Amino acid sequence: MALSDNIQPNLEQVSLEHAPVIAMVAGEASGDTLGADLIASFKHRYPNARFVGIGGPKMIAQGFESWYPMEKLSVMGFFEVLKHLFELLKIRKELIKRLSELKPDVFIGIDAPDFNFKIEASLKQQDVTAVHYVGPSVWAWREKRLEKIKRSVDGVLVLFPFEPDYYDRYQIPVQFVGHPLAHRYPLKPDKYAARKALNLPVDSQVTALLPGSRMSEIDRMADVYIQAARKISEIYPHMLFIVPCVHEKAKERIQQSVDTYGANLNIHLFDQSANLVLAACDQVIVTSGTATLESALMKRPMVLAIKLHPITHWIMRRLATTKWVGLPNVLAGESIVTELIQDDATPEKLALHLGRLVMDESLREKQIRAFEKQHLQLKQNASEIAVDAIKKWADLP
């Protein structure tokens, strides 16, 4: 045996002996899921690794040490953030101090950019490798944010295949990892099993209504969606409408719209996540955001409709870097899904476009073929790809 063979390191043994300290901060449920998957992949490579920071129940179940409750960071909306600003700033300051003393091998901020970028920038200055997981939507608006991101991080993990080009232009290390939802949704959803689970007739024509997950969205869209449903039912009297309700407050608000505008409407409100409702439907009316991606992954033809606060809409129009709102259109690079925004989001236009979608088989097929292609594009081994990139950026053995 050659001398070089005797001194060649056993890479598996190196991983077993090395016990990196990996700090992470997740701010909401979706980040907790990403973090838990990432921890599981790290543990395969580094069984003795230590994971610390802020995380939720899924991360804690993987052995994560959460120094603060994740719920403290789960604050949405300008005024809610303002109300909790002092506490959030105090937590961040304490966290930076504690991590500066600990000197972890790597810090991974999972989403929550307003909270995490400051931590990442501070630790990067102290030669701690800083990674951001889920690049902010610079492809949608405010591309110039990338100048600040470049100063704050050593690498960014992104969910969509078109995103690396933006980061490359600013010479920011980036890795496309795929979208975790693509693994959780089947390539061929079982419509009839979903209908049985929801006690719906298997042979009905069913439209799902997804007016949003935040109360601000629901307040703006619920009335419009229910009025549109009433108009659609005039054309299709046997149409059944189903609505997922994210919590009791959302259900009460949607029921208020039904009581006001949906007399005699064949409609069911469910205390269910959107995925089962989407699996059970034939087509969907949906507000923008992740719900458009979920609808596409379920291969359900859709019409997108959204109203924003007028000032928000005015600002976003001037800072937008893409002409589409819905992720299926952004991924396709063309208008495959009708988008009705602001003054166009009327019950009459919604009913018209959904009616076309019900009647026109070629239109439905065009959307479904595009959604199938997108699903395969996004179905990557996200956490394993992410760990490979983090290892390289942090120079872990």
N, C-alpha and C positions, 0 to 999 in steps of 0.2 A: 504493500500500500504506500502511495506517495506521501511525503511529509505534509504536503498541502492538504491532503485528505484528512490527516489527523487534526489539523487546526481549523478545518472548515466548520463554521458555527452551525449548530442544529437550529434552524429557524423556528421549528415548533417549540423547542425548549426555550428559545429566547422569548417567545410570546408567553409561555407559561410562567417564566420567571419575572418578566417585566410587569409591573403593576402601575400603569399610568393612572393619574388622577384626571378625570374628565369632568369639567364643570359645564352645566347646562342650565338654561332658563327657558321654560315654556310658559306662555301666558294664558292659554285657553285650551279647551278640550282637544281641538285638532292638533295643537302642538304637543299635547300630552301623548297622543297616539304616535306621532312621528318620533318623539323622544323615546318612547318605550321600544319601538322597533329598532331604533338606533342602538339603544343599550343592549338589546338582545344580540345584535350583530357584533358589537364590540366584545361582548362576553365570550363569543365563540373564539375570538382571536386572543383576548386577554382575560382569562377567567378570574384573575386577581385584581382587575381594575376596580377603582373606586369612582362612584358617580355622585356629584354633589351639586347643590344650587337650589333652583325652584322648579318643581314639577307637580304633576297631578297623580291620581290614584294608579294609573297604568304604569307610570314610570316608577312610582314607589313600590309597586308589586314586583318590579324587576330588580329591586335592591337599591333604588335611588334614595339619597338622603336629601329630603326637601327641607330647606332651612326656613321657609316661609310658606304659608298656604298659597297655592296657585290662584285661588279665588281672589286674592288681593289684587292681582294683575288683570283679572277678567272684567275690565271696565270699558264699556263702549260709549262712543259719542262724546262730543266736545264738553258739554256741561257736566256729564258724569265724571269725566276725567278731571275737570276743574275742581269738582267737589272733593275728590280724593287725592288731589295733586300733592298736598303736603306729605301724606302718608306714603305715596308712591316714591316721591323724591327721597324720603328718609330710608325706605327699604333699599333703593338703588345705591344710595351712599354707603349704607352699612354693608351691602353685598360687595361693592367694589373694594372696600377696606378689607373684608374677610378674604376675598379671592386674591387680593394683592399680597396678603400674608401667606396664603396657602401656596401660591404659585402653581396652579394646575398645569398639566402638560398641554391642555387645549381648552378653550372656552367655546361653547356652541350656543349661540343665541337662536332660539327656534321661533321664527315669526316675531310678533310684538316689536316691530322695528323702533318705535318711539322710545321704548324702554331699553331695548338691547343694544342699539348702536352706541350709546354713550358708554356702556360697560365694555363693549368690544374695543372701542377706541382707547379707553383707559388701559386695558390689559395689553393691547398691542404695543403701546408705548413702553410697557414693562417687559417686552419680549415674550409675552404669552401668546401663542398662536390663537387668533380670533377668527371664528368661522360663523357665518350667518346662514341658517337653513330656512329656505323659502325666500327667495329674492323678492323684494317689494315690487309692485306692479309698475316698474319704470317703463315697461312696454305700453302701458295704458296712458300714463300721464307723468309729468315732471321727470323727464329723463335726466335732467341736470343733477338730480339727487345722487347720481353715480359718482360725481366728483367727491362728495362727502363720504360715500360708501367706500371709495378707494382708500381714503385716509383711515378708515375705521377697521378694516378687516384684512385678513390674509387669504380669504377665499369665500365664495358664495355657492351654495347648493341650490339649484333652480329646478322647478317642476315641469317646465314646458320646453320643447325642443327649439322654439324660436328665440328663447331668452339669451343663450350664450353670446349671440352676435352683439347685443347691447353692451355686455360686460367686456367683450373683446375690444370694442372701440375705445374703452377707457383703460385697457390693460389691467383688468381685475381678474385674478384667477377664478375660474368658474367651472362647475361640473353639472351637467344635466343628469338628474337621477330618476326622472319619471315621476308620475303622480301616484300617491298611495291609494287613492280611490279606484284607480284602474285595476288594482289587485282585489279590491273588496266587491267589485261588481262583476257578475258573470258575463261572459261574452254573449251568451244567449239567455236572457232572463226568462223565467218561467211565469208567463202571464196568468195562466190558469191556477197554478199553485198559489200565487199571490192573491187572486180573487177568492179562492176558497179560504185562505187565512183571514181575509177581511169580511168573509160572509157576503160576498157580492155575486150576483148572477154571472155565470161564466160566459154567456153569449150576449151580454149587453154591449152597447157602444159607450165607452167610458172616457171622460176627459178629466184629467187632474188639474187642479188649480193650486199654484204655489205662490202665494202673495208675498213671500219673504220670511225671514227668520227673526228679524229685529222688529221691535214694535213700531219704530218709525216707518219702516217699509210697509208693514201691515196696515198701519193707519192710512197711508196714502193709497194703497193698492186694493185693499179688500173690497171696498164699495165698487170700484171699477170692475174688478173681476166678477163679482156677483151679478152686476148689471149686464155684463157681457154674457154670462152664463144664461141669464133669463132670455136674452135675445137669441142665443144659439138654440135654446130649447123650443123657441117658436118655430124654428126651421127643422129641428130634430127633436120631436116631442118625447122620444124614448131615450134621449141622451141622459146618462147618469154622470153626476159630477162628484168628485171625491177630493177632499182637502186634508193634508197632514197638518197637525197643530203642534208646534214645538213645545208649548206649555199651556197651562190653564188660562193665563191672561190672554194669550194669542187666540185661544179657542173662543173665549168670551167676546173678543173684538170681532172675530169672523162671524160668529153667530149673530151678533148685532147687525152686521151687513145682510146676512141671510134674512133676518126678521124684517128688515126695512125694504130690501129690494128683491128678495128671492121667494116670495109667496108661491106656494105650490111647486117649487123647484125640486127636482129629484136629486137631492144633495146629501152627502154624508161627510161629517167631520170626524177625523180619527186622531186619537192620541197615539200617533205612530210616527216613526222617523220617515223621512220622505222616500227612502229607497223602496219600501214595500208598496207604498201608494203608486210610485212611478212604475214599478213592475206590473201593477194591476191595470194600468190605464192603456188606452190606445194612442192618446196624444195629450199634450200638456200646454197650459199657459203658465209662463214662469217669469219671475223677476230676475234681474241679472245676478251675477256672482257665481258661487260654487254650485248653486242649484241648476244653472244652465249646463254645467259640466256633468253633474249627476244625471240629468235628463238625457244627455248625449250618450253617456256610458250605458244607460238603460235602453238605448236605441229607440227613444220615443220622440217622434216628430213634435216640433214645438213652435210656438209663437212667443217671442219675448216682449214684455211690456213693463215699463218702469217710469215712475215720476220721481224726480229728485226735488229737494228744496231748491227754489229758484236761484238762490245765491250759489249753492253748491254746483248746480248745473252750469251757471254762467262761468264759474271758475274753471270747472273741468273741461268745458268746451275750449277754453283758451290755452289750457295746459296739456290737452290730449295729444298723444303721439300715435293713436290708431283711430280709424274711423268707425270701429265697431265697439259695442259694449259687451256682447255675449262671447264667452270663450269658444264656443263651437265655430263662430265666424272668424275669430282671431286665429285659431288653429288651422282653419281651412284656407285662410287668406282670401276669402270671398264671402259674399252674402248668401249663405245657404239657409239661414234662419231669418225670418222677418223680425225686425226690431222696431217697436213702437215706443218712442221716447217723448216724454213731456206732453206737449199738446196733441201729439199723435196717439197717445195711449188713451183712447176713448173706448167705451163699450161698443160703439158701432164698428169701429175699425178692427177691434179685437174679434168681434163676431164674424166679420167679413173674412178676415185672414184665417181664422180657425176653420170656418166653413170650407174655404178652399183646400185647406190641409186635409179635411175629412174626405172631400170628394176626389181630389186629384192624386191618383195612385203614383204617378210619375214624380210628383213633388215630394211625396212621402218617401219614395224609394231613394231619391237623390240625397235627402237628409240622412236616411238610415245608412246608406253606403259610406257617406262621409264620417258618420259617427263610428262605424266599425273600424275604419282606417285610423281614426284618432285614438280609439281604445287600444289598438295594437301598438301605436306609437308611444303611448303613455305607460304601457304595462312593462316597466323595467323592474329589476331587482333593486329597488330604491335604496334600502338601508345598507346593502352590501356595497353598492357603487359609492354611496356616501362615505362609508368607513374607509374605502380605498383612497378616496380623495383626501379625507382628513388625515389619514396616515402620512400621505405624501406631503401635505402642507405643514404638518406638525413634526415631520421627520421622526415618526415613531418607528421602532424596530419591527 
